[in-house]
Amino acid sequence: MKIMKLSLLAAAITLAGAAHAETLQLKRSAGDLIPSSLIMAKAAPAPVTGETKAVHFAWALDADDALSASEPFRAESREFWTQLDAAKAKQGWGFVPTADGALVRISLQGASKNRSLRAADVQLRVDGEVRDSASVIEHLAADADLKAVGAQFSDGTLVFQLAPGLAGKRVDVALPKSAAGALMHVLEPNSTVTMTLSANAVQAMPGQRIALDARFLDQSKARSAKKVAGLITAPDGRSFDLEFRLDKAGNAVTHFDIPADAGGGLEPWEVHAFGSTQQAKNTVLRDARTAVMVSLPTARFTGEAEVLRRDGGVVFQVPVETAAAGRYELRGTLYGSDPSGELKPMAIAHGAQVVSAGSGVLELRFTPDVMNPALSAPYALRDLNLSDQSRMSLSEQRREALDIAVLP
């Protein structure tokens, strides 16, 4: 009889600690990163190394903190590059500064790139008239000056700043005694004319289409692009041309399909756009760069999650499908409602563990000490991310993962 009573007591304690669980379906929303299939070939070779024990931790957030999802980076450019062959470098190439203080960098190319470039090697013309360097250049730095301050430019580089009063005038730069080509870089730090470049996603996956947008601004006023071209370069060195078209607002737009055999991980795919706009009768050139990280999905959510109470806290158990064994990480942010019904951030939790090939279950554990008693139902789980720590890659991301009417 005593044995039976002790058994019943043990069962009651176990049930009290485990509590009721509820199964919910993960939501899909705009901007989510959801793989349609897993990549086995690139997943298999990486072994599980380093930490093998499961790790869980959480920390409380200030309910008044304004959390927002990371937005795609928008590059802003006041510069451009142009590659000059030997004939063009000797003849000279010109541009019209839009503001005073333009910086010009010339680097010799080919076999001559290790040769020093001096101010005497450069011929400067203003509106077609040859000028002496002193009247056109305000500051100048040659190879020795650049190396003295640790500037990481190649040998055969000359940098100078144009003197005041040249904005709106055509400035031609020539190397009449050179038999080499040159790379010219012009930066206008004081210009109001900029070109911006952005992608619609920070992260992408093989086979995914990304949209790209380039536009010109003069201060805050939109300016129509005249022409924009570009290319995207993969970490393995492959490059793909981008064909931009101008929309009705004068912005340049295009899209690019990430190849199915794309590599990914920590190295970005670099996007480079070069465009022009018209200011009065002058053409203004700009180049801009941005990047997209490509993830190789080695795991994904099965589409549901179980919510349960445990030891005074809340636990989310999320089943995953895996292409290969590895150490996978789950992270997410728990929200609760304030007295007015507005969702407020409560806590962030991370959990990581080794999962075998095929399937497994990852957990987010929100312990009692991070649960804000001032926040109540309804709750929400946001920014649910699944990462492959073994291969340093994001596998899936759900911005608005779960809405929870009442915690079990």
CORJOJO-V154821 format. One record per residue. N is the residue number from 1. PSI is psi in radians with two decimals (none if undefined). D_FIRST is the distance of its C-alpha to the first C-alpha in Angstrom with 2 decimals. Layout:
n psi d_first
N PSI D_FIRST
N PSI D_FIRST
This chain:
n psi d_first
1 -0.74 0.00
2 -0.65 3.80
3 -0.72 5.35
4 -0.74 5.17
5 -0.72 6.41
6 -0.64 8.77
7 -0.76 9.93
8 -0.67 10.77
9 -0.74 12.50
10 -0.72 14.42
11 -0.71 15.53
12 -0.71 16.74
13 -0.74 18.68
14 -0.78 20.21
15 -0.65 21.36
16 -0.62 22.79
17 -0.55 24.85
18 -0.77 26.06
19 3.01 27.21
20 2.54 29.21
21 2.65 32.19
22 2.35 35.52
23 2.24 38.08
24 2.73 41.72
25 2.34 45.05
26 2.44 47.35
27 2.71 50.68
28 2.46 54.16
29 2.91 56.99
30 2.39 60.55
31 -0.07 60.88
32 2.65 57.64
33 1.79 57.78
34 2.00 56.02
35 2.43 56.72
36 -0.37 57.45
37 2.88 56.73
38 2.68 55.61
39 1.88 57.95
40 -0.78 56.78
41 -0.76 59.96
42 -0.22 60.14
43 -0.63 56.40
44 -0.71 55.77
45 -0.47 57.84
46 2.09 56.21
47 2.85 53.50
48 1.93 50.45
49 2.96 51.50
50 -2.48 50.71
51 2.24 47.41
52 -0.20 44.60
53 2.58 41.60
54 2.43 40.51
55 2.35 41.89
56 2.36 41.10
57 2.75 42.76
58 2.69 43.83
59 2.60 46.11
60 2.66 46.86
61 2.70 50.17
62 2.19 52.36
63 -0.38 52.15
64 -0.07 55.92
65 2.39 56.68
66 1.81 58.66
67 2.46 57.32
68 2.59 59.40
69 2.57 59.39
70 2.33 61.96
71 2.65 65.17
72 2.44 67.52
73 2.36 70.05
74 1.88 73.55
75 2.55 76.20
76 2.19 79.41
77 2.40 82.62
78 0.53 86.01
79 2.93 87.12
80 2.79 88.32
81 2.64 89.25
82 2.37 92.11
83 2.16 93.00
84 2.24 96.75
85 3.08 98.46
86 -0.73 101.37
87 -0.76 103.99
88 -0.65 102.15
89 -0.70 101.43
90 -0.71 105.13
91 -0.67 106.30
92 2.65 103.82
93 2.42 101.10
94 2.79 100.92
95 2.88 98.60
96 1.92 98.96
97 2.44 96.76
98 -0.17 95.25
99 2.78 95.03
100 2.75 96.49
101 0.28 94.72
102 2.44 93.87
103 2.31 92.74
104 2.28 94.07
105 2.23 92.74
106 2.22 94.69
107 2.21 93.36
108 2.57 95.55
109 2.88 94.11
110 -2.60 94.63
111 -0.35 96.54
112 0.03 97.94
113 -0.32 94.65
114 -0.03 94.91
115 2.44 98.34
116 2.49 98.64
117 2.20 99.53
118 2.86 101.86
119 -0.57 103.08
120 -0.31 106.52
121 -0.22 105.05
122 2.27 104.10
123 2.30 106.59
124 2.31 105.69
125 2.41 107.39
126 2.04 106.98
127 0.71 108.07
128 -0.15 110.01
129 2.25 111.82
130 2.28 111.24
131 2.68 110.13
132 2.65 109.92
133 -0.67 106.39
134 -0.49 106.83
135 -0.21 107.36
136 -0.55 104.32
137 2.24 101.75
138 -0.79 100.35
139 2.55 97.89
140 2.48 97.72
141 2.15 95.46
142 -3.03 96.35
143 -0.90 94.38
144 -0.70 94.76
145 -0.72 93.72
146 -0.73 90.63
147 -0.56 89.52
148 -0.52 90.13
149 0.15 87.46
150 0.31 85.04
151 2.31 85.56
152 1.03 84.13
153 2.68 87.12
154 2.79 88.83
155 2.70 92.16
156 0.54 95.14
157 2.42 93.66
158 2.31 95.59
159 2.33 94.13
160 2.72 96.26
161 2.30 96.04
162 2.53 98.71
163 2.75 100.91
164 2.67 100.77
165 0.06 102.89
166 -0.06 102.10
167 2.32 99.62
168 -0.06 101.00
169 2.58 103.44
170 2.21 103.24
171 2.09 102.54
172 2.35 103.29
173 2.17 102.03
174 2.69 103.84
175 1.33 104.00
176 -0.42 107.62
177 0.07 107.84
178 2.50 104.48
179 0.17 104.08
180 2.79 100.28
181 3.03 97.94
182 2.65 95.88
183 2.18 92.70
184 2.32 93.31
185 2.23 90.61
186 2.18 91.45
187 2.23 89.16
188 1.46 90.18
189 -0.41 87.87
190 0.07 89.86
191 2.55 90.08
192 -0.15 88.70
193 2.09 88.49
194 2.73 85.16
195 2.31 83.47
196 2.68 79.71
197 2.30 77.52
198 2.71 73.89
199 2.77 71.42
200 0.02 68.93
201 2.48 65.99
202 -0.68 64.95
203 2.55 62.89
204 3.00 63.68
205 2.75 62.60
206 2.34 64.63
207 -0.17 66.12
208 2.52 65.80
209 2.27 68.89
210 2.55 69.74
211 2.46 72.37
212 2.49 74.89
213 2.19 77.05
214 2.36 80.16
215 2.75 82.22
216 2.51 85.02
217 2.53 85.12
218 1.77 87.92
219 -2.11 86.07
220 0.04 83.75
221 2.29 86.12
222 2.49 85.48
223 2.35 88.24
224 2.39 88.67
225 2.55 88.30
226 -0.77 91.35
227 2.48 89.62
228 2.32 86.32
229 3.03 85.33
230 -3.13 82.56
231 2.78 80.38
232 2.34 76.80
233 2.26 76.14
234 2.77 73.05
235 -0.48 71.62
236 0.08 72.95
237 -0.22 76.50
238 2.56 76.96
239 2.62 78.63
240 2.27 78.93
241 2.54 81.63
242 2.26 80.68
243 1.81 82.94
244 2.55 82.80
245 2.64 84.25
246 2.24 85.38
247 -3.08 83.76
248 -0.42 85.59
249 -0.02 84.81
250 0.19 86.35
251 2.63 83.08
252 2.21 82.56
253 2.64 79.45
254 3.06 78.15
255 2.81 74.99
256 2.30 73.81
257 2.03 71.35
258 2.19 69.38
259 2.60 69.95
260 -0.46 67.11
261 0.39 67.61
262 2.47 67.56
263 2.86 66.26
264 -2.82 64.19
265 -2.29 62.17
266 -0.25 63.66
267 2.31 67.31
268 2.77 68.67
269 2.13 70.99
270 2.28 74.06
271 2.25 76.01
272 2.14 79.67
273 2.45 81.92
274 2.22 85.61
275 3.09 87.46
276 2.70 90.46
277 2.96 91.51
278 2.28 94.89
279 1.93 96.03
280 -2.15 99.54
281 0.08 101.46
282 2.55 99.29
283 2.25 96.38
284 2.18 93.34
285 2.52 91.12
286 2.51 87.46
287 2.53 84.78
288 2.64 81.05
289 2.53 77.94
290 -3.07 74.26
291 2.70 71.36
292 2.29 68.38
293 2.33 65.35
294 2.12 64.29
295 2.51 60.62
296 1.85 59.52
297 1.87 56.33
298 -0.10 53.92
299 2.84 50.89
300 2.78 50.25
301 2.59 47.61
302 -0.29 46.17
303 -0.01 46.76
304 2.92 43.41
305 2.60 41.02
306 2.27 37.44
307 2.27 36.82
308 2.73 33.44
309 2.42 32.09
310 2.11 30.57
311 0.72 29.78
312 -0.08 32.21
313 -2.95 34.95
314 2.37 36.26
315 2.34 36.34
316 2.13 38.72
317 2.08 37.98
318 1.91 41.25
319 2.49 41.54
320 2.68 44.79
321 2.32 46.89
322 2.52 48.62
323 -0.45 51.72
324 2.79 50.87
325 2.53 48.38
326 3.07 48.97
327 2.03 47.72
328 2.55 47.58
329 2.45 47.45
330 2.38 46.38
331 2.61 47.59
332 2.89 47.70
333 2.23 48.26
334 2.31 45.96
335 2.64 47.71
336 2.96 46.59
337 2.40 48.59
338 3.09 50.23
339 -0.43 50.67
340 -0.09 53.77
341 0.07 51.94
342 2.35 53.66
343 2.32 51.75
344 2.52 51.68
345 2.41 50.59
346 -0.90 47.29
347 2.76 46.50
348 2.44 47.30
349 2.54 44.79
350 2.56 45.45
351 2.38 43.26
352 2.47 44.39
353 2.86 42.90
354 2.33 43.94
355 2.34 43.66
356 2.86 44.34
357 2.37 47.09
358 -1.27 46.12
359 2.89 43.56
360 -3.12 41.08
361 2.21 39.53
362 2.66 40.86
363 2.52 39.31
364 2.16 40.77
365 1.93 38.50
366 1.81 39.56
367 2.81 37.62
368 -0.59 37.05
369 -0.26 40.00
370 -0.03 42.48
371 2.07 41.36
372 1.99 44.01
373 -0.28 42.55
374 -0.19 46.03
375 2.48 45.84
376 -2.92 43.76
377 2.66 43.68
378 2.71 45.38
379 2.98 44.98
380 2.56 46.80
381 2.12 46.70
382 2.81 50.24
383 0.98 52.14
384 2.00 49.53
385 2.43 51.02
386 2.11 50.03
387 2.62 51.87
388 1.78 52.17
389 -0.50 52.24
390 -0.58 53.15
391 0.15 56.36
392 0.98 56.95
393 2.47 57.20
394 2.23 55.93
395 -0.63 54.40
396 2.65 53.57
397 2.19 53.92
398 2.03 52.84
399 -0.73 54.35
400 1.22 52.37
401 -0.88 49.23
402 2.49 46.74
403 2.23 46.78
404 1.93 43.39
405 -0.87 43.23
406 2.40 39.87
407 2.47 37.51
408 none 34.10
